[in-house]
Amino acid sequence: MSAVIEEATRIARQFEYSPEEVQRGVKEYIREVEEGLSEEGTTLSQIPTFVTSVPNGTEKGLYLAVDLGGTNFRVCSIDLHGNHTFSLTQSKIMIPREMMTSGSAKELFLFLARQIESFLRIHHNEHFEAHLKRKIAGTAREEDLFDLGFTFSFPVRQLGINKGTLIRWTKGFDIPDAVGQDVCALLQEAIDELNLPVRVAALVNDTVGTLMARSYTSPGETGTFLGAIFGTGTNGAYVEKLNKITKMAKIEHSDYDKSTGEMIINAEWGSFDNHLSVLPTTEYDRQLDADSNNPGIQMFEKRVSGMFLGEILRLVLLDLHKSQGLFKPASGSDVFIPESSSLYRQWGIDTSLLSIVEADKSKDLEQVKSALKDHLKVERASENDCKAVQTVVHAIGKRAARLAAVPIAATLISTGKLKEELVDIGVDGSLVEFYPNFEGYLREAMREVPEVGEAGDKKVRIGISKDGSGVGAALIALVASKEGAKPQL
Ligand code: BGC
């Protein structure tokens, strides 16, 4: 075996995550669930969302939704047809990197409101103009406002269906003056500054949106139990019994409907085990965390989600490059990497590279070779180099998928959900959608948890829930508008 493959295999072993570790992870997760439901400021936030029922597919109406949560900002209008189907019109814009880290909260929210304005001008101009005319004439009416669901996929201390203060930024965002502020009020202020006919009716985490969207569209009678994202970041939301959320008594909040006896909880599982009592840790995980803008936080997310897997891979490849001459010219060959290669840039590797590398089952690894060229500007990588890269990618991706089983299995166990015939789970995000066999590895690890076992395979239905952040937000805006919630400024 060549030295580079041997070393890659040795490193890959460090990423193995055994069945015993999965089981220990599940136990610790269940402990943190209990803690998070009874106290504030815990590692697993277990945030009450004030959404107390899931849709059944008969909901109707036209709603706006916006989504801030990763690389893009999306604005959409959603027409819920009331028969499990909907139509969606959307526009998407990349958030300028400077805006994510060096702007002020005001700049960011004005930028978002401007995108809503141009969306309305393009797709709902008549309504917009009519509103402006009425506003000038002093005859503007509440009922002419669009209700908007605001998908804001960061940890928020939610105080009501459309009120919540930012706890901390994740996924590379860092705008300090927004922390502690009510993000719905910030958005409403910016919207009002531009005179838009829009009321921010609901604050929605993308996982809650995913859960709601899946429940609206999913076949059969079973309401969805859990919504999970495995994309740039990772997180999950699930239906909890109200009487188990004992910290509700301790937190300041507005009124909500208690008739269902349930509430959706946003777990914020990206921060599971921040104290690293059970999470597997390699030297690469340590280095990634130390170089990140939030060391010690989102430790689960840093081992599982798309934004970080590429960076773990980059650190391993750099190591192999230095120690074993990976991608270095052997005598007589001209493999080289230019300085501008994203191999040398923090966060330079996108998860899509991992998905392509993992998917290549050919003997000569042609796709790996061309992906290395496209993504890292590595010219003519050798077959051994390609094999080494694939070995490492496989190990990083498989560990992520097996880790992903931990919060899902633990939530199924802690809620007693496995006693039921069928449990429906909606998932979204680039990893679960595009990383080959992500669900397969996840299910394999779930089977290794004795309380889930083989039976889990039949009981647990996992389905991709596309556009959760749009449709789900619209559904929550619908519930909120019926309750008459208005943002308090
Ligand atoms: C955020 C969550 C979000 C998840 C998926 C995490 O970084 O903290 O609120 O749900 O990413 O987008």
Residues whose N, C-alpha, C, O or C-beta is under 5 A from the ligand:
A	BS01	BGC	G69 S153 F154 P155 T170 K171 D206 T207 I229 G233 T234 N235 G270
